[in-house]
């Protein structure tokens, strides 16, 4: 890492990628980013599964063929969507504060 004076007279820091990565490790940025990646992946999978379920239900409704089991399944799907909304709210709250 070294200090470099620019043409405009400002002093900037020049560092290698390794130095930047090491700094991130010391500050805990990399671990935090990894945690957010895991949360995002889990959330995305949950949303994708709910979308697939919703598409299936819409297809069955359009055909006019729903069994009692599928009606119960629709109820469970509604609970999943509610959980996704709760998770989204929790993530937004944690990001803002």
N, C-alpha and C positions, 0 to 999 in steps of 0.2 A: 504494500500500500504506500502511495506517495502523494504528496500535495503538488498540484500542477497549476500554474498561473495561466489563465486563458488570455486571448487577444484583447478581450474587453477589460482585463485587469482583475477579474474575479479569480479567487482561488477555489479549485475543486479537488476532490479526492479521486484518485485513480486506483482501482483495485482489480485483482484478478477474479475470475469466477470462483476459484477455490476459496479465496479470502472472503468473498461475499457469502458463499455457502457456509463456511465456518462461522461467520458472524451470525447467520440465520440459525445455525444449530445452537450456538451459545444463548441466543435470545429466545429460543424455543419456538421460532416461527415455523420451522419445518414440521415439528410435531403437531403444532396447531393446524397447519395446512393439511396434514395427513388425516387428522380427526375430521376436518370438514369434508374432505374427499369421501371418507367412509360414510358420513351422515348423508351426503348428497347422493351417493350410490344407493344406499338403502332406501332413501326417499324416492328416488327415480324408479327403482324396482317396484315399490309399493304402488306408485302412481300408474306405472305401466300395467301391472296386474289388474288394478281396478278398471282401467280403460278397456282391457280385454274382456273383463267380466261384464262391463256395461254394454259393450258392443254385442256380446252374446245375448244378453237380456233383451236389448232392443230388437234383435233379429227374431227372438222367440215371441216377443210381444207383437211384432208386425205380422207374424204368421198366426197369431191368435191361439197359440198352444203353450199354456203354462200349467205345470202340475203344481200340486200343493208344495212339494219339495222345492220347486223353483221359486214359488212365492216366498217361502222361508229364506231361500238363498238371496232373493232381492232385498229382503229385510237386512240380512247380514252384510250385503254389499253397501247398503246405506250406512251401516255402522262403520264399515271400512272407510268410506268417504268422509264421514265425520272425524275419524281418527287422523286421516290425512290432513284435514283442515286444522285439527288441533296441533299436529306436528308442524305444519306450516306456520301457524301462529307462534308456537314456541321458538322456532328457528328465527323468525322475524324479531321476536322480543329479545332473544339472546344477542342478535346482531346489533340491535339498536342500543343496548345498554350493557 
